[in-house]
Amino acid sequence: MQNKVCPPCPPCPPWWRASSALVVTVVCATASIGPTLIDVNPIVTSEFVFETAPFASAHASTLVETSDGLVAAWFGGTREGADDVGIWLSRHVGRAWTRPVEVANGVDGDGMRYPCWNPVLSQMPDHTVSLFYKVGPSPQRWWGVVRSSRDNGRTWSDARRLPDGILGPIKNKVVRLSDGTLVAPSSTESPERPSVWRIHFERSVDSGRTWTAVRPPAAPDKNAIDAIQPSILIHPAGRLQAIGRTRSGRVFETWSDDGARTWTPLKLTVLPNPNSGIDAVTLRDGRHVVVYNHTASGRSPLNVAVSREGSTWDAALVLQHESGDYSYPAVIQTAGRLLPVTYPTRRQRVKHVVIDPAKLTTVPMPDGAWPASVR
């Protein structure tokens, strides 16, 4: 088939014009094959989860798909680490998000209130939705907490503190393996200065009632990679790959061939990481998608890359290019095979962007450099 010259692009829809912060690289919004125009724009939706809210700051979003639609959560309050920071939630009903409501706070049994951190929503095997989050004065001294919902996020159980040594998923979603095992990607930050960062994984073979922590082998101190906040990808034959945030300027990776029981020593990938949280997901067609800040410093731009084997990554989209903090994304694939992504914008609001992965056009990055053609 010969290449055709693209006709003039049609007028941008209102939601596109209203969102100048969203930059998506496509050659043309439509491709011409004979007389038929085919939409090749991979962005289906771009919107804010809320426009106004009773808190000044929002960060660390998470989302899950339920039988009633998407549910998103984040922590919000005066500022990160303030005692008034709680977990806020909104449900996508019809074509709109519900007003944010606070579903968890850090009030303990003696009346003291501590900040909440990093919520993670996960649908469990019994179709309840679990809300994992952390409570405590700092990441070095926080503890894991979980609540559950039997009505897709409308109401929630009382908070249950997780056992000592178990923090739950630290930022990114729980994955379910083919044998039913649940694996929560987690990590710790030690109290000394500078803090030592170490990742681990928490496995459950009884649908989340109990958990066991497993850790990659320790590296010699001079070779140790300070890493936190892993995200898990699933490869053929059940092989697992975890990637995540480091202080080393690049995304780390570690692999497991036995259902997350053991892991390889951490290595650095070619993807840059400015000490910022990422998220990733394995698609039903076998591709892997990562949402991350492709930069050596700062938390913009916010990028999407795609891989078929987890070792080489191709540039796909730039979701944000403006200066500011656009980080800590969450990404899942829905039953309809779309990719909802949420992320805080300048720690003020939460953006919701839906990507159609079938329309992604990628450009190789053999040396890890973002191609100038994708901007």
Secondary structure, DSSP 8 states (H G I E B T S, - for coil): -------------HHHHT-TTB----S-SEEEETTEEEE---EEEEEES-S--SSSEEEEEEEEEETTEEEEEEEEESSTT-TT-EEEEEEEETTEE---EEEE--B-TTS-B--EEEEEEEE-TTS-EEEEEEESSSTTT-EEEEEEESSTTSS----EE--TT----SSS--EE-TTS-EEEEEEEE-SSSS--EEEEEEEESSTTSS-EEE------GGG---EEEEEEEE-GGG-EEEEEEESSSEEEEEEESSTTSS----EEEEEE--S---EEEE-TTS-EEEEE--SSSSS--EEEEEESSSSS-EEEEEEE-SSS-B---EE---TTS-EEEEEEETTTEEEEEEE-GGG---EE-TTS---TT--
